[in-house]
Amino acid sequence: MQIKRSTHLADYTNAHELFSAARDACKEMRAIEYELKRLKEREGLKAQSYEMSVRTSEHSDFTRQIDSRLVLTQRKREVYEQDKALYQLALSVLYGEGTSHGLSELVHLQACECTEQHYLLDRSWQAIARNFAIPVITARRNVRYALDMVDYLGLEHAIAGVGQATLDDFLKQKDE
């Protein structure tokens, strides 16, 4: 599966598409972290010997392992950084950038937190409901409400977290 890693808002047609891409990126980030950790552990710590060794293949195998890990690490790090940028974009839609508070200024915070847990942390509806001590249907409604608001306002406006007065003006202009 090819993950859309764009950090350009214009590349996403709606909030669901953005957050689904961010979910896939987060899953891939966790997989990369696990894989790199596993590769490093597999190398293990080798005791260094100062004696002359006749068997050089053991040393070269170890060196080859490290070299292949370093090459893989570099490639994975690039993908990881792209995934992290997409994750940060999704967070900025929910919680804003700098002094703005994103969508969380416009809707109740729980809607943003449920959306974050569902998409970015890949939690089940049951787990989200337990975390907030709410029914599963409320967790689902919170996420739908947050996504609908983002789609209604547009991704840029959600990130900007326009204040209530600005939001009222924006909604009036949109209706005209």
C-alpha positions as CSV (number, residue, x, y, z in Angstrom):
1,M,0.0,0.0,0.0
2,Q,1.4,3.4,-1.0
3,I,0.9,6.0,1.7
4,K,0.2,9.5,0.6
5,R,2.8,11.5,2.5
6,S,2.0,15.0,1.2
7,T,2.2,17.8,3.7
8,H,0.3,20.1,1.3
9,L,-3.2,20.7,2.4
10,A,-4.4,21.1,-1.2
11,D,-3.5,17.4,-1.9
12,Y,-6.3,16.3,0.4
13,T,-9.9,16.6,-0.6
14,N,-11.4,16.2,2.8
15,A,-10.5,15.7,6.5
16,H,-11.1,11.9,6.4
17,E,-8.5,11.6,3.6
18,L,-5.9,13.6,5.5
19,F,-6.4,11.8,8.8
20,S,-6.5,8.4,7.1
21,A,-3.2,9.2,5.5
22,A,-1.8,10.4,8.8
23,R,-3.0,7.1,10.5
24,D,-1.1,5.1,7.9
25,A,1.9,7.2,8.4
26,C,1.8,6.8,12.2
27,K,1.5,3.0,11.7
28,E,4.5,3.1,9.4
29,M,6.5,5.3,11.9
30,R,5.9,2.7,14.7
31,A,6.9,-0.2,12.3
32,I,10.1,1.7,11.3
33,E,11.0,2.3,15.0
34,Y,10.5,-1.3,15.8
35,E,12.5,-2.6,12.8
36,L,15.4,-0.3,13.5
37,K,15.4,-1.3,17.1
38,R,15.3,-5.0,16.2
39,L,18.2,-4.6,13.7
40,K,20.4,-2.8,16.3
41,E,19.6,-5.5,18.9
42,R,20.4,-8.3,16.4
43,E,23.9,-6.9,15.9
44,G,24.4,-7.1,19.7
45,L,27.5,-6.0,21.4
46,K,30.6,-7.8,20.2
47,A,33.6,-8.0,22.4
48,Q,36.7,-6.6,20.7
49,S,39.7,-8.7,20.6
50,Y,43.2,-7.4,20.1
51,E,44.6,-10.8,19.1
52,M,45.5,-11.5,15.5
53,S,42.5,-13.3,14.0
54,V,42.8,-15.8,11.2
55,R,39.1,-15.9,10.6
56,T,38.2,-12.6,8.9
57,S,34.8,-13.7,7.6
58,E,33.2,-13.3,11.1
59,H,34.4,-9.8,11.3
60,S,33.4,-9.0,7.7
61,D,29.9,-10.5,8.3
62,F,29.5,-8.3,11.3
63,T,30.7,-5.2,9.4
64,R,28.3,-6.1,6.5
65,Q,25.5,-6.3,9.0
66,I,26.3,-2.9,10.3
67,D,26.7,-1.4,6.8
68,S,23.4,-2.8,5.7
69,R,21.7,-1.5,8.8
70,L,23.2,1.9,8.2
71,V,21.9,2.0,4.6
72,L,18.5,0.7,5.6
73,T,18.5,3.1,8.5
74,Q,19.1,6.1,6.2
75,R,16.3,5.1,3.8
76,K,13.9,4.4,6.7
77,R,14.8,7.6,8.4
78,E,13.8,9.6,5.2
79,V,10.4,7.8,5.1
80,Y,10.1,8.3,8.9
81,E,10.7,12.0,8.5
82,Q,8.0,12.3,5.8
83,D,5.6,10.3,8.0
84,K,6.4,12.5,11.0
85,A,5.7,15.7,8.9
86,L,2.3,14.3,8.0
87,Y,1.6,13.4,11.6
88,Q,2.5,17.0,12.6
89,L,0.2,18.4,9.9
90,A,-2.7,16.3,11.3
91,L,-2.0,17.5,14.8
92,S,-1.9,21.1,13.6
93,V,-5.3,20.7,12.2
94,L,-6.6,19.6,15.6
95,Y,-4.5,21.7,17.9
96,G,-3.1,24.5,15.8
97,E,0.3,25.9,15.2
98,G,2.1,28.5,17.3
99,T,-0.5,30.7,19.0
100,S,-3.5,29.3,17.3
101,H,-5.3,26.3,18.8
102,G,-6.6,24.9,15.6
103,L,-9.9,23.1,15.6
104,S,-9.8,22.8,19.4
105,E,-10.7,26.5,19.5
106,L,-13.9,25.8,17.6
107,V,-15.2,22.5,18.9
108,H,-15.1,20.9,22.3
109,L,-11.7,19.5,23.1
110,Q,-13.0,16.0,23.5
111,A,-13.9,15.8,19.8
112,C,-10.3,16.6,18.9
113,E,-8.9,14.2,21.4
114,C,-11.2,11.4,20.2
115,T,-10.1,12.1,16.6
116,E,-6.5,12.1,17.6
117,Q,-6.9,8.8,19.4
118,H,-8.9,7.2,16.6
119,Y,-6.7,8.2,13.7
120,L,-3.2,9.1,15.0
121,L,-3.0,6.6,17.9
122,D,-5.1,4.0,16.1
123,R,-7.2,3.2,19.1
124,S,-10.4,1.2,18.9
125,W,-13.7,2.8,19.5
126,Q,-14.0,0.8,22.7
127,A,-10.7,2.0,24.0
128,I,-11.5,5.6,23.2
129,A,-14.9,5.3,25.0
130,R,-13.1,3.8,28.1
131,N,-10.5,6.6,28.1
132,F,-13.1,9.3,28.2
133,A,-15.8,7.4,30.1
134,I,-18.3,7.9,27.3
135,P,-20.4,5.5,25.2
136,V,-18.9,4.3,22.0
137,I,-21.6,6.1,20.0
138,T,-20.5,9.4,21.6
139,A,-16.9,8.7,20.6
140,R,-17.9,8.1,17.0
141,R,-20.1,11.2,17.0
142,N,-17.2,13.3,18.4
143,V,-14.9,12.2,15.5
144,R,-17.6,12.7,12.9
145,Y,-18.4,16.1,14.3
146,A,-14.7,17.1,14.2
147,L,-14.2,15.9,10.6
148,D,-17.4,17.6,9.5
149,M,-16.3,20.9,11.0
150,V,-12.9,20.6,9.3
151,D,-14.6,19.9,6.0
152,Y,-17.0,22.7,6.5
153,L,-14.4,25.3,7.4
154,G,-11.5,24.0,5.3
155,L,-8.2,22.7,6.5
156,E,-6.5,26.1,6.5
157,H,-9.3,27.6,8.6
158,A,-9.2,24.7,11.0
159,I,-5.4,25.1,11.5
160,A,-5.9,28.8,12.0
161,G,-8.5,28.1,14.7
162,V,-10.5,31.2,13.9
163,G,-12.2,32.6,17.0
164,Q,-16.0,32.4,17.5
165,A,-16.6,35.9,16.2
166,T,-14.4,35.2,13.1
167,L,-16.1,31.9,12.7
168,D,-19.6,33.6,12.7
169,D,-18.4,36.1,10.0
170,F,-16.9,33.2,8.0
171,L,-20.1,31.2,8.2
172,K,-22.1,34.3,7.1
173,Q,-19.8,34.8,4.1
174,K,-20.0,31.2,3.2
175,D,-23.8,31.3,3.2
176,E,-23.9,34.4,0.9
